Amino acid sequence: MDVAKAIRKPLAVRAVANAIGKNPYPPKIPCHRVIRSDGSLGGYSGKGGIQQKRRLLRSEKVFIK
C-alpha cells in the first residue's frame, strides 16, 4: 500500500504487488523489503522463497514478527 501511495496511485495495490512478484533481480532490487499491511512477511519470488526473505531481512537487522 505504501508503494502504491508513493507513486500516487493508492488504488494500484494489486498492480504493485504483481510487479514486485515479477522482479527478475531479487535481492539486487530489494523487493524482499516489502511486507504485508498486517506486518506479516507475505511471499517472496526470489530463489529460496520466504526462508530467504527472512534471512535477508535478518541480515539487514530488520525486526520480524
C-alpha positions in Angstrom: 0.0 0.0 0.0 2.8 2.4 0.8 4.5 1.8 -2.6 1.2 2.5 -4.3 0.8 5.7 -2.4 4.4 6.7 -3.1 3.7 6.5 -6.8 0.5 8.5 -6.3 -1.7 5.5 -7.3 -3.2 4.5 -4.0 -5.7 2.1 -5.6 -3.0 0.3 -7.6 -2.0 -2.1 -4.7 -2.5 -5.3 -6.8 -0.6 -3.9 -9.7 2.3 -3.0 -7.4 2.2 -6.5 -5.9 2.2 -8.1 -9.3 5.2 -6.0 -10.4 7.1 -6.8 -7.3 6.3 -10.5 -7.7 7.9 -10.5 -11.2 11.1 -8.8 -10.1 13.8 -10.5 -12.2 16.7 -9.3 -9.9 16.0 -10.1 -6.3 17.7 -9.1 -3.9 19.6 -6.7 -6.1 16.3 -4.8 -6.5 15.2 -5.1 -2.9 11.6 -6.4 -3.2 12.3 -8.6 -0.1 11.7 -5.4 2.0 8.0 -5.3 1.1 5.8 -6.7 3.8 2.0 -7.1 4.1 -0.1 -4.4 5.7 -0.7 -6.7 8.7 3.0 -6.9 9.3 3.5 -10.5 8.1 6.2 -11.3 5.5 3.9 -12.3 2.6 5.6 -14.1 -0.2 9.0 -13.9 -2.0 9.5 -14.8 -5.6 13.3 -14.9 -5.3 15.3 -18.1 -5.0 14.8 -19.7 -1.6 11.3 -18.3 -1.2 10.1 -17.0 2.2 13.0 -18.5 4.1 15.5 -16.5 2.0 13.3 -13.4 2.5 13.5 -13.9 6.3 17.3 -14.4 6.1 17.8 -11.3 4.0 15.7 -9.2 6.4 17.6 -10.5 9.5 20.9 -9.8 7.8 19.7 -6.2 7.4 18.8 -6.1 11.2 15.1 -5.8 10.4 12.7 -6.9 13.2 10.5 -9.7 12.1 7.3 -10.7 13.9 
